[in-house]
Structures are given as structure tokens and as C-alpha cells.
Amino acid sequence: MIRHYAVRRHFAFVAVPLVLAACSQQDAKPPPPVSPAAEAVGPAQDCLSLAQFSNTRIRDDWTIDFIGGAGNRVWRVTLPNRCSGLKSADSFTYATSLSQLCRQDIVYPLMRVGNGFQRGGGCGLAQFTPVKLSQ
């Protein structure tokens, strides 16, 4: 019985630091510069009506531009975390019960696998900032 307790205590001394190390946040790397560069032309907003954009451009694993109308309106979303596979998939999907996308919504990279598609891991959105793209 004492031996069993000693093993548990030893396990706790080994497991607790490993668990804490796994939970600790690593230094987040800042996203690389986005191309094309953009200048904010208004305040960021939490939601964007689905009717306001007709196209999207995935710039990298951190950045999505939502393009409205004939391309004369653009809202840039810089994700709070890298969305692995977003750029290489070059497409994403989302589900919303509302008529808008909001910063707390989740997008999923949509990867081509064989003759079909597979949804990648979910990535949280951020605020939608109206921008003017550099040419």
C-alpha cells in the first residue's frame, strides 16, 4: 500500500509540470506583412451582413478580405490566431443562423481531398475593418 502511494506521488511530481507546460501559452508569432497592404478607412465592426460582400480573398493563414459589390468595398479580417491550411486551401466554409458573420463566428478551411472536400480545423474570426487596398 505504501509503495502504491509512492508511485502515485512520483507520478504527480512528473505529470503536473508536464500538464502545466502543455497549458502554458507560447509566444505568439506576429503574422507576416499582408500583400496587398491596406489602409483602414473607418472603424472596425463586430459583424458584417452577408449581403454586403459577394467575394473573399484569402491573403495568408491570418488574413481574409471580404469584398463587396464591384470590389469597391473591402473589409479585412486579421484572425487572432493562425488558421493553419487556410491559404493553401484557398477556400473556407462557415455556418451561421443569422444574416451576418460576426467576430465570434468560426470559419473552416475547405481542402480538396480526392474528388471531394474536407473541412479543416475551425478558426475564430475577428473584427471587420473597412480598408482601401494598395495597388
C-alpha positions as CSV (number, residue, x, y, z in Angstrom):
1,M,0.0,0.0,0.0
2,I,2.8,2.4,0.8
3,R,4.5,1.6,-2.4
4,H,1.4,2.3,-4.4
5,Y,1.1,5.7,-2.7
6,A,4.8,6.5,-3.5
7,V,4.2,5.7,-7.2
8,R,1.2,8.0,-7.3
9,R,3.1,10.8,-5.6
10,H,6.0,10.3,-8.1
11,F,3.6,10.4,-11.0
12,A,2.1,13.6,-9.6
13,F,5.5,15.3,-9.5
14,V,6.2,14.3,-13.1
15,A,2.7,14.8,-14.5
16,V,1.8,18.2,-13.0
17,P,4.8,20.0,-14.6
18,L,4.0,18.4,-18.0
19,V,0.4,19.4,-17.8
20,L,1.3,22.9,-16.8
21,A,3.8,23.2,-19.7
22,A,1.2,22.0,-22.2
23,C,-1.2,24.6,-21.0
24,S,1.2,27.5,-20.9
25,Q,0.9,29.9,-23.8
26,Q,3.8,30.1,-26.1
27,D,4.9,33.4,-27.5
28,A,2.6,34.1,-30.5
29,K,4.5,35.0,-33.6
30,P,3.1,38.1,-35.3
31,P,1.7,37.5,-38.8
32,P,3.8,38.4,-41.8
33,P,3.1,41.6,-43.7
34,V,0.0,41.2,-45.8
35,S,0.0,41.7,-49.5
36,P,-1.6,43.9,-50.7
37,A,-1.2,46.3,-47.9
38,A,-4.3,48.1,-46.8
39,E,-5.2,51.4,-45.1
40,A,-8.1,51.4,-42.6
41,V,-10.8,53.8,-43.9
42,G,-13.3,53.5,-41.0
43,P,-13.8,51.9,-37.6
44,A,-13.7,48.1,-37.2
45,Q,-17.1,46.5,-36.8
46,D,-18.1,43.3,-35.0
47,C,-20.4,41.9,-37.7
48,L,-20.7,42.1,-41.5
49,S,-24.0,41.4,-43.2
50,L,-23.9,38.6,-45.7
51,A,-25.5,40.9,-48.3
52,Q,-22.6,43.3,-48.0
53,F,-20.0,41.0,-49.6
54,S,-20.0,38.9,-52.7
55,N,-16.5,37.5,-52.7
56,T,-13.5,36.8,-50.5
57,R,-9.7,36.8,-50.9
58,I,-7.6,34.7,-48.6
59,R,-4.3,36.6,-48.3
60,D,-2.5,34.2,-45.9
61,D,-3.2,32.0,-42.9
62,W,-4.1,35.1,-40.9
63,T,-5.9,37.4,-43.3
64,I,-9.2,37.3,-45.2
65,D,-10.6,40.2,-47.3
66,F,-14.3,40.3,-47.7
67,I,-15.1,42.1,-50.9
68,G,-18.4,43.9,-51.6
69,G,-20.1,44.8,-54.8
70,A,-17.8,45.5,-57.7
71,G,-14.8,45.4,-55.5
72,N,-15.2,49.0,-54.3
73,R,-15.8,48.0,-50.6
74,V,-13.3,45.7,-48.8
75,W,-13.4,44.6,-45.1
76,R,-10.2,43.0,-43.8
77,V,-10.2,40.4,-41.0
78,T,-6.9,39.7,-39.3
79,L,-7.5,36.5,-37.4
80,P,-6.4,36.4,-33.8
81,N,-4.5,33.2,-34.4
82,R,-3.0,31.5,-37.5
83,C,-5.6,29.4,-39.3
84,S,-3.4,26.5,-40.5
85,G,-4.1,25.5,-44.1
86,L,-6.3,28.5,-44.9
87,K,-4.1,29.9,-47.6
88,S,-3.2,26.5,-49.2
89,A,-6.9,25.5,-49.2
90,D,-7.8,29.0,-50.8
91,S,-11.4,28.5,-49.7
92,F,-13.4,28.2,-46.5
93,T,-16.8,27.5,-45.2
94,Y,-18.9,28.7,-42.3
95,A,-22.3,28.2,-40.8
96,T,-24.5,31.0,-39.3
97,S,-28.1,31.1,-38.3
98,L,-28.0,34.9,-38.8
99,S,-27.8,37.0,-41.9
100,Q,-24.4,38.2,-40.9
101,L,-20.9,37.0,-39.9
102,C,-19.6,38.2,-36.6
103,R,-16.2,38.2,-34.9
104,Q,-17.1,35.3,-32.7
105,D,-18.1,33.1,-35.6
106,I,-15.9,30.2,-36.9
107,V,-14.6,29.6,-40.4
108,Y,-13.2,26.3,-41.6
109,P,-10.6,25.9,-44.4
110,L,-12.1,23.7,-47.1
111,M,-9.5,21.4,-48.5
112,R,-9.8,19.3,-51.7
113,V,-9.3,15.6,-50.9
114,G,-9.6,13.3,-53.9
115,N,-12.8,14.1,-55.6
116,G,-14.4,15.8,-52.7
117,F,-13.7,18.3,-49.9
118,Q,-12.8,18.0,-46.3
119,R,-13.3,20.7,-43.7
120,G,-10.2,21.7,-41.8
121,G,-9.9,22.9,-38.2
122,G,-12.1,25.8,-37.1
123,C,-10.6,29.3,-36.8
124,G,-12.2,32.2,-35.0
125,L,-12.9,35.4,-36.8
126,A,-12.1,38.9,-35.6
127,Q,-13.4,42.4,-36.3
128,F,-14.1,43.5,-39.8
129,T,-12.1,46.6,-40.7
130,P,-13.1,48.6,-43.8
131,V,-9.9,49.2,-45.8
132,K,-8.6,50.6,-49.0
133,L,-6.2,48.2,-50.7
134,S,-2.8,49.5,-52.0
135,Q,-2.5,48.8,-55.8
